[in-house]
Amino acid sequence: MSRLGNEWFGLARLNLAGRLATLLRMPGQVMPAAFGRAATRVLKLAVGVALSKERCLACYGLRATDSPVCDAVLCAACACELAPRLAGYCPGCGELYAQADDPPHLCAECLRTPKPWDSFFFHGPYAGLLKDILLAFKFRQGLGHARLLQALAAEAFFLRGGSGLPDLLAPVPLHPRRLAWRGYNQSLELARGLAHALDRPLCHSALMRIRHTPPQARLDARTRRINLLGAFRADEAQVEGRRVLLVDDIMTTGATIEQCALVLKAAGASVVDVLVLARA
């Protein structure tokens, strides 16, 4: 059930800032003090971004301005479409089920072969408005969307019930050749705001891409995994004994995330959690 009218929130048609404010006020919602402080930073980020403009950060249409919290970031229509997926998915890998209102439960693949990560967080399916924004962010120099996506990522972390804040954040790296071609690493930009919101260090050199590989987009799942063997290296000095939050924008087959998690674990990371914005 992806509509913002979901009873879990108790209020309809709230945008990102309103949803986070509601989460912090939920009866019976118990959060460690560090979670509360981090969530408050996310709320301030969302409100601060929105108050600098009078237009929706997704469609650039006029947004309601009568409330600095509930109507701070998005217009009502975009807030509804960008609501997080709260049911109908596998909590192990984010696989989406046909019945969107099914309670979260592990898929057959995760039951058969546990993933190399410990927790998985995502915001929603790679479709509709979220897909459009991510495509612009990734391929069309759409860095203007960065702060909105950073806030959505932070919301996903809190709504999925993370069992603890990470010691550090590590974005999925680009090879220097691809970084030079694109001009920026979208996963790093996403992790930058998330690290600020969580008040945790961003270690962009904790995980490095040491081998250039062909683009994954046209490869099947098996070939993707083969393509990525030996492509990443983790810095043991930065990750050993630490809880790492691995950040990426989109997960399709999971081959990239899987290889990164394996490399981090091999370098001694005690826990590897994964956060992506969208699950394809």
C-alpha angles and dihedrals in degrees: 000000000000101000118111088231088078109136089228088081097039092217130076131225096013119155129221098286092045092049092052092047089051091049091055091051098044113131111248092012105138118190131173111253091252090055091051092051092047093047089051089054089052090051091051090048092053094046093042093052092048097046089058089066138032094214133083110266092221106045099011090230121136113284129203111271103186093099124041091205112034095039100030107112113017140027114251094259095051092043088056094048093046095050112132121257105252101174142017097060143099111255090208099059107356095248107169121232126215091240103066093195097055112121111256111271136159116273123233092258094054091047090051098041118017114220121249091242128079104219133013127208128183137159104219149308121314095251144098120003095353090056092049092051093046092049090052091045093050106036109016103052089257096161088142087079093055100097093047090051091046090055092047089052092052090049090053091053094054097040093053090057102243110210092220144352115266124250089225143354122235120191119212101261131230122221110256090247093056092041090056090050096048097035096222142032108245092202091054091050090050092048093047095068093037091055090051092049093049092040091231129130120266109220106190091174096051088091123031134185106227101172127053112230134188115263113281097217098093097038127097121238096265094047091047091058093048090046091058100047109125092003097117137052128188126211105240092199091061102040108030111121092358136118108243127197107206111206130201136153104231135014119202113159093354094235095128095045091046094053092047092050092049092051092048092049091048089054090056105266107161094208131014117194122183129216124183128166098222137025115210 
